[in-house]
Structure formats: structure tokens, C-alpha cells
Amino acid sequence: MSGNIRRRRDSLGYPGSNHAQSGAVFVTLCTQIRQHFFGEIEDGQMILSLAGHVAVECWQSIPNRFPIVDTDAFVVMPDHLHGILFTEVTNDEAPLTTAGGIIRWFRASVHAAFVRGVRDSQLPPYDGRVWQRNFDDEIIRSEEHLTRLQRYIEVDPGRWWERSET
């Protein structure tokens, strides 16, 4: 099995970076087979479904679960979510809080709410899984990079038609 190195989601996977340091990361999570669980875009605005409100609530509760993490700009789209996380890591906390761990908790929280919602007939049944297996992440390395990503998140609902018409 030597030579077969599997990338773990605990690490952000950027060579030469210490991901247990303080900093910021931009994440994108997509629903399984890009199902529109979270709402719809109308006139360039995201109209959240009940499931979309669940995703927002879970995202906003990340700092409660992980006190060294702050959330920044984020947007819930019909079939995905973009967000920025800031971490302030001390040596005691470094091994406990990774982007992978935070995202695992977030996805599990949304999934558990989906299960409860379907069981209580508040959410429609869904086939399979809520989330795609992996997620995309990008370390934010400068103030300009941060500003560009914040702007991307802000305008994403208004650009939905560009993707949906192709």
C-alpha cells in the first residue's frame, strides 16, 4: 500500500501549510446530486425553504459548538452553500478544531435536522444523502483575497441564472 496516499478531510490538503493555525478558510458544500433542498432564487434573491432555514441556523451555530471559530460571509443557495470561517487557535486547541471537523459537525447537524423534519412531516422525503461526500476549501491568504471571496458570496444569488440557463 506504500505510494498510495489518501487525502484526509481533516487536513485542508495544501502542501507546506499548517492547518492547525489561526486563519481563514472559504468552504463550499454541495448537496448530493445538486438537489434543490434549500430553496429557490427569485429575482436574484435566495428564498429559503424550511431546509434552507435549517442550514442557516446550523451555520450560525458553529461558533457555539467551536468557540475558537467565527463565521463570516456565507450564503445558502438552492443546492450548495459558501462560507468563510475564521479560527483563532491556541496550542491546546490545535488538534481538536480543523476545517474538516467543523464541516463534519455542520453536515451532521443539518442531516439530523433533515431526518427529524422528514419524520415530523415538516420536510419532504429525500432520496439518499443530503450532502456530497467531499467539500471544497481554500485557505484565505490576504485581505484582498478575503474581500474578493466576500463579494463572490454576496453576489452569488444574483448570478444563479447564469448557471441555470446553461
N, C-alpha and C positions, 0 to 999 in steps of 0.2 A: 504494500500500500504506500510505500515511500514514493514521493514525487506527486502524489495525489493530495493536494492541499485544498481543503474545503473552506470557503469563507464563512465565518460565523457572523450572525447578525448582531452579536454583542459588540463587535468592533465595527466602526464605520468603514473600515477597509481602505483607508488612504495610507499608502506606504510613507513611513517617516513621520507620521503624526501620532501623538499620544492622545488618545480619545478619552482618557480619564482626566483631562484638564478642563479648566473653565473655558467657556467659549459659546459659540452659537452654531446651530445646525438647522438647515432647511430640509424639511421632510415632505414627501408626497406618498400618500397611501391611496390605493385604488381598490374599488370593490371587485369582488370576483366576477369575471366576465363583464366588467364595466356596467353592472346593473344599476339602474337609477333608483337607489334606495332613499336618497337624502332630499329629494325634492326636484324642482324644475326651475329653469331660467325663464323669466318673463320680462320682456323689455329690458334686458341687460341686468336684471336683478335676480338674485337667488331667492326663491320662495321655498323655505324649508318645509319638509314633511315632518311628521312626528319623529320618524327615524333620524332626520336631519337635526332636529332639536336635541335628540339623544346624543348624537355625535358632538354637537356644540357643547352640551353640558359636560360630557366626559372630557373633552379637550380642555375646557376651562377648569376642570378639577385636577388637572395634572399637578399644579403647584401644591395642592393639598396633600396629594399622595407622595410627592417628591419635593420636599421643602427647599432643596437647593436648585430647583428648576423654576424658571419663569417662562410663560408663554408670551409670544409677541404676536405679530400679524398672523392671521390664519383665515382660511376660507373653506367652507364646506360647499362642494359642488355636487351636482346630481350623482356622480359616480366616483368622486375622489375628494381628497382633502389635501390642502397645502398648509403648512405651518412652520413657524420658526420657534425654536426652543433655545433658551439661554440657560447655561448651567454655571454655578459657582461652586467648584469642587474643592474640598479640603482633602488632605491625605487620608483621613479616616473614612471619607465617603467615596473616594475614587472607585474602588472595586464594586460598589453597590449600585451606582447610577450610571447607566450607559444609555445612549440613544436607543439601542436595541431593547433594553429593559423597559424604558419608558413607553416605547411604541408597543411592545408586547402587552404591557398593562392596559394601555389605551384600547387596543384592538379587542382584548379580552373583555374589557368593561363594556364596550359597545356591543359585542356579541352577546354578552349576558343580558343586556337590556333588550336586545332583539328577541332572545329566547323568551324572556318574560312578556314582552309585548305581543308576541305571537300567541303564547299560552293564554294571555288575558284578552285576546281578540282585539287588541289595540293596533297591532301591526299585521299586515297581510303576510301569509306564509311565504317563505322564500325557499328556493331550491339550492341546496348545497351550503357553501360557506359565504360569509359576509365579505371577507377580505381576500385579496390576492395573497399569495404566500409571502412574497417579499415586499419591501418598500424601497423607495429611492431616498437617498440622503446626500447632503452636500454640506461640507464644512464652510462656514462663512468666515472669510479671511480678512475682510476690510470693511470699513464703514460704507464705502461705495458699493461693494457687493451686497451688503445688508440693505441699503436703500433701494437698489435695483430689484432685489427679491421682494421687499415690502411692496413696491409699486406693482410688480407682477401679480402678487396676491390680490392687491386692491382692484386691479382691472380684469382679473380672470373671468368673473361672471359676464362682463360686457363683451368678452372675446369668444364666448361659448358658441355663438352662431358660426364663427369661422371654422370650428372643428366639426360642428354637427351638420354642416352643409356639404362637406367633402366626402 
